[in-house]
Amino acid sequence: MRRWLSAMFSVEHADFEALVDLQEKVGQVHARIDIPVNLVLSGARQLKQSLYEQINASFKSPLSPGDASVYVSDHIDMGMEIMSHAYSVASDRNARTEEAYKLFSLTQNIGDERERQRSALLSWENALMFSVAVQQNVSQLPKLANSEFGLWYFHKACHAFEGAPEIITISRNIHQVDNEWLDALAQSTTTESMKALSNIRDATRTILMLLEDVLKRASSLEAGRDSLTRLLNRKFLSVVLSREIELARHSEKCFALLMVDIDHFKSINDNYGHDAGDNVLQQVASILDRSTRGGDYVFRMGGEEFLIILVDTDQDGSRLFAERLRQTVAKEPMLAAADTLIKVTVSVGVTMHDGYPDYQRSMQRADQALYQAKRSGRDRVVVQMG
């Protein structure tokens, strides 16, 4: 606020275009973090009132306060007008992107996703049944919401199918499994445990049936996926990050951003050709994709740079994941051509989301961490603290 006021009322306005650009940038940030226009205008009104009172207390001439107040009002109103226009444009664009992402999420690779999540849910149920059969402590199993299926469901399916009546029922079943029947299974008598186990099995069947109904309404759409690596492209990055920030705001869970860059990629293209470079990109993308969980996101940012959104993690967990990822890439020979294997390494910059509502700040920290990893010799992980 101090910087904004200083820029607005500096004695010399030598660069008026820069001042306009500043207002537009502020309006875009307000749109990204969803600050309502009426709240901004209310703040501007209170700011003007405070400035009027300060002016009246400072000026002795009866005319000077009025002239100064008009000057203040005109400048703030101009700033609000430019901000509001930038907010409106950015907000409309965000809304269109949000709807496009929902459509994309509903329809991409539905057949594969149906089988993958069906398998993940049944694997969790089978692990539970095995624990009960051999009288292991079921509390050591992850709750359904924290399982591979649960991460995919809460971080992707809930958003993609928002508004579908099946989603409400699925969420309720998961909540009952985790907060009622699993507790009963661990603490009750044999009869009550068997009843809880039966309830859990019924819930998983209900979840599978409802999920099948929702997925049947979807078809295939490729927009939003990188044509070479089949990873997500940048188109929906803002929507995904805004969604994860919203989830983190209403829970105790957090997420990390990992910026991944292939080391010396230009030399691969120069020495082996661009087809070899494409082959390496596809192989690295495959490693990133299979190393992440169902609720995580992997984007190709452009060129040889990738971004991973690692959900439900902490700083130690994200650091360990990044280090394992770096080692996996380094150990796996890359097929540059039909008879040519080469060694490839990656640098990784890691940062945790710190609660700040504008995702660009976390993106900048991840970029800075990656830059530091590259400057420090490459083939390493650097964590940027919040």
Disulfide bonds with the S-S distance in Angstrom:
none
